[in-house]
Amino acid sequence: MNIKKLIKGLSLLILLCISNSSYAMVWKSENTWDQVWEKRYQHWVKNNWTEEFFMDEKKPIYYKFSHDCADAVYAMRLVFAYEYKLPFVVNNPSKRGRTISNGMTRWDKLSEAKRVRKFMEHVANLTSTRSLENDTYPIALDDIKPGDVYVAPDVHSYQIVNITDTGIAEVMSSTTPQAPRYLDRIPSFPFYVPEDYKNKSDGYRRFKQPQNIRKSAEKQPGYDIEQFDIAQSVKQDYVKFTDIISSALGSRVEKPDEKTLRLLIAMCMYANDRSIYVYDALWHLQKIRKAGRRCMNRTEYNNYSTPSRDRRLKAFFNAVKNHYEKNKKYKHWTQPQRWAKALFSVETPKPAELAELNKFCKVQMSLGEEYYIPLRDLRQNLSSGKVISDPHAPLEYRWGAQLSPYKPSCKTY
């Protein structure tokens, strides 16, 4: 009889274990997001969120996690939430009104480590730079902290990882396509200025806390839209816009050569970002031509052409040139000043000077290819009107690298 009771008890215990395992969450939340945890998150990002985070064999859960720019942004928040047993909740872009959270039980038969990895991959596959609009909200420029993000929907996103004593919001980012890779750390602001004045979907933003995920942006703590007013007041001038941020965040004034370096880094970033647009246009053109259509319609043309972006890039070159001209006598022997001289001098620089500049920055003409244009050549091509914004143009024409004039074979809008 005692043996029967013992067997019955063991059977019940096994059943309970199986039952609990069958409904295992990704991880159990033991803490709740508040201002104290937000400050711990900021400290963790500044000190632990590093370029090699996904390439560190000592972190097997995260090792060689495939990511693009938006995946890395979401992962930054997700990993901290898991490590400190906080809830992670974001909106489900594929199911309106539903969320994705660590309370999901679809991987219940796996170990916790494997559940977390599967959850990370699930979040990465469903989210994007566009979905970040609904999971974050705009903040005041003087309130930017490590752990905040910059979002340019459908284009790019960055993680803010440090605020320097000169008020520079240093960033890290990934790129497309999804792949295991080191993150890129950049000691400069993202090269973007908020431009969605109507919907406020871009710009410097902060993650919504899980308890507030269903609330509108306007109801989030610290919500502020001043950055859009400032961007509009400086007419999208990147130099003026970032000067305002560094002044608001910094404890000391940026030196001229420090600013030169920051602006050159941003310029290199922005010029290389153009390759994403060029690649997307050529890919779409190839797709419609395989389907039997030679030319894009008006909507497609407007989506894939780059006239406004090219005007901004040209204006940025001119703004940085103006900064250099005002300060070219300031420690002219420093490396940033030498790079700027090679970039902007009227006379052709010496081969060694050009080699130094090209080592600092070359512009990738198309994603996935070792095909580059020197930054100085791109500046000259923009100035002479050789860079083509028409998405039908061949690759070399898009960058002004073709000597013969471009003759459109499709209608332009």
C-alpha angles and dihedrals in degrees: 000000000000089000090053091051090048092051091047091050093049091048091052091049092050090048091052092049091050091046093050091047091049091061099037113150120221085257135336116251112232099167137045129228114252137140092285092055091044089057090048088050091052091050091047093051092049093050107026109027099088139163093258096046094116094038098055113111089201088070101058095171091062101027113131094354107173112236147161127199097286093041090057091050093052092042091056090062095036096052093050090048091052096044091053098034095245123146119265114202130164133162119272106238092198096051116045113225094015129106139213113227146161086254091077114120104193093111095048096134093059130083117262093256092053092045090055092050092048090048092051090052091047092052091046093052094050103039134066143165086282094055090051087075090071097041097050138040136210120267138192115279092235089055098058110134138175107279093040119112143217115225129194100176116232089005117057147324136204138200115229105224106168144008112216126213088257090056099254115152100219115207144199126204146169129213143215140319107042109259141140103268147138115270118245115241116203124189091214143068119277109269096244135098118203110261108165095096092163105049099019090221099143138048134062109347145171131219117257113241113244094249089056099041094111094046121097120256091254091063096052120108110261095014110165135162100191091114090068092051091048092047090052093046092054091044094240092303103162095200094052092042095052091043087060091050095047090048091052096046104032131094092202138027118267114247118236095250091045088054091046090055092047093050093046091052091049091047091052090050095049094046090051092047087062088069088069091059093044092049093048091050094050091046091051091046090052090049096053092044091054086054090054102261119116102193138041120245122237095273093048092046092053091047096051105032118093110207098128093042091050091049090052092049091051091047090050092053088052093048092051090046090054090051090050093048091053093049106028092114092054107102090326091183095065117107097247091051091049091050090049091049092052090048099047108026116120092219119069107264121237115270091251091053092049090048090054091051093046091050089054095047138001122167119236108226096200134013117258094017132100090229116127143173121206114250091236091054091051091051091050092046091052091048093050094046095245096125108098122215095188108113091214092063119107117255098262092051091051088063098036091246095129119089098207118077118263115248113193115228094186131056116273124212 
